[in-house]
Amino acid sequence: QTGIISLFILRYYIVFKALSFSASLAGIAAVIPMTAISNLINIIPANLAIREAVVSASSMLIGFTPEQGILVAAIDRSVILITLFFTGGWFFIRLRYFDNLILKKNIEGVGAGSDDV
């Protein structure tokens, strides 16, 4: 659990720094529990706009404007979606096609060997 929270803190820290916002790790660590609680509230699929609103409100507590908080949350969500799109696509292709080719070769190999008996 601590490792996951540390990754969330690091992810938000990287987004804040990429936007040239001066955020401290302690400040970002204050935002993370609120976003974790917002993940428990599933009113809309994928908490669309709920997490952004929570990050916007909690970023105001650490000295940022609501617009900056929404920007950070939107970029974070975009990075997550792009990462999931590519890794999901890779695993889909890998598991769907390559493993089926290997399985097909193994089945054909078993069938070829049984004809000799």
C-alpha positions as CSV (number, residue, x, y, z in Angstrom):
1,Q,0.0,0.0,0.0
2,T,2.8,2.4,0.8
3,G,4.5,1.7,-2.5
4,I,1.3,2.5,-4.4
5,I,0.8,5.8,-2.5
6,S,4.5,6.6,-3.2
7,L,3.9,6.0,-6.9
8,F,0.9,8.3,-6.9
9,I,2.9,11.0,-5.1
10,L,5.7,10.6,-7.7
11,R,3.3,10.7,-10.6
12,Y,1.6,13.9,-9.4
13,Y,5.0,15.4,-8.6
14,I,6.2,14.8,-12.1
15,V,3.1,16.4,-13.6
16,F,3.5,19.4,-11.4
17,K,7.1,19.8,-12.3
18,A,6.4,19.2,-16.0
19,L,4.1,22.2,-15.9
20,S,6.7,24.3,-14.0
21,F,4.5,24.5,-10.8
22,S,6.6,24.6,-7.6
23,A,5.0,21.8,-5.6
24,S,6.5,20.1,-2.6
25,L,6.3,16.4,-2.0
26,A,4.6,17.1,1.3
27,G,2.0,19.2,-0.4
28,I,1.3,16.6,-3.0
29,A,1.2,13.9,-0.3
30,A,-1.7,15.9,1.2
31,V,-3.6,15.7,-2.1
32,I,-3.2,12.0,-2.6
33,P,-5.5,10.8,0.3
34,M,-8.3,13.0,-1.0
35,T,-8.0,11.5,-4.5
36,A,-7.9,8.0,-3.1
37,I,-11.2,8.7,-1.2
38,S,-12.7,10.0,-4.4
39,N,-11.9,6.7,-6.1
40,L,-14.3,5.0,-3.7
41,I,-17.2,7.1,-5.0
42,N,-18.2,5.6,-8.3
43,I,-21.1,7.8,-9.5
44,I,-19.8,8.1,-13.0
45,P,-17.7,5.4,-14.8
46,A,-13.9,6.0,-14.2
47,N,-14.8,8.9,-11.9
48,L,-14.8,11.2,-14.9
49,A,-14.6,14.8,-13.6
50,I,-14.9,13.7,-10.0
51,R,-11.2,13.1,-9.5
52,E,-10.5,16.3,-11.5
53,A,-12.8,18.3,-9.1
54,V,-11.2,16.7,-6.1
55,V,-7.6,17.4,-7.3
56,S,-8.7,21.0,-8.2
57,A,-10.2,21.6,-4.7
58,S,-7.3,19.9,-2.9
59,S,-4.7,21.8,-4.9
60,M,-6.2,25.0,-3.7
61,L,-5.3,23.9,-0.2
62,I,-1.6,23.7,-1.2
63,G,-1.6,27.1,-2.9
64,F,-2.6,26.5,-6.5
65,T,-5.5,27.8,-8.5
66,P,-8.4,25.5,-9.4
67,E,-7.5,25.8,-13.0
68,Q,-4.0,24.6,-12.3
69,G,-5.4,21.7,-10.3
70,I,-7.8,20.7,-13.1
71,L,-4.9,20.9,-15.6
72,V,-2.7,18.6,-13.4
73,A,-5.6,16.1,-13.0
74,A,-6.4,16.2,-16.8
75,I,-2.8,15.6,-17.8
76,D,-2.5,12.8,-15.2
77,R,-5.6,11.1,-16.5
78,S,-4.4,11.5,-20.1
79,V,-1.0,9.9,-19.3
80,I,-2.8,7.0,-17.6
81,L,-5.2,6.5,-20.5
82,I,-2.4,6.6,-23.1
83,T,-0.3,4.2,-21.0
84,L,-3.3,1.8,-20.6
85,F,-4.1,2.1,-24.3
86,F,-0.6,1.0,-25.4
87,T,0.0,-1.6,-22.8
88,G,-3.5,-3.0,-23.2
89,G,-3.1,-3.1,-27.0
90,W,0.3,-4.8,-26.6
91,F,-1.1,-7.4,-24.2
92,F,-4.1,-8.0,-26.4
93,I,-2.1,-8.7,-29.4
94,R,0.5,-10.7,-27.5
95,L,-2.1,-12.9,-25.7
96,R,-4.6,-13.1,-28.5
97,Y,-2.5,-13.7,-31.5
98,F,1.0,-14.9,-30.6
99,D,-0.1,-17.3,-27.9
100,N,-2.7,-18.8,-30.3
101,L,0.0,-19.3,-33.0
102,I,2.2,-21.1,-30.5
103,L,-0.8,-23.2,-29.3
104,K,-1.7,-24.0,-32.9
105,K,1.9,-25.1,-33.7
106,N,1.8,-27.4,-30.6
107,I,-1.5,-28.9,-31.6
108,E,-0.3,-29.5,-35.2
109,G,2.9,-31.0,-33.8
110,V,0.9,-33.4,-31.6
111,G,-1.3,-34.4,-34.6
112,A,1.7,-35.0,-36.8
113,G,3.3,-37.3,-34.3
114,S,0.2,-39.4,-33.7
115,D,-0.1,-40.3,-37.4
116,D,3.2,-42.2,-37.2
117,V,2.0,-44.7,-34.6
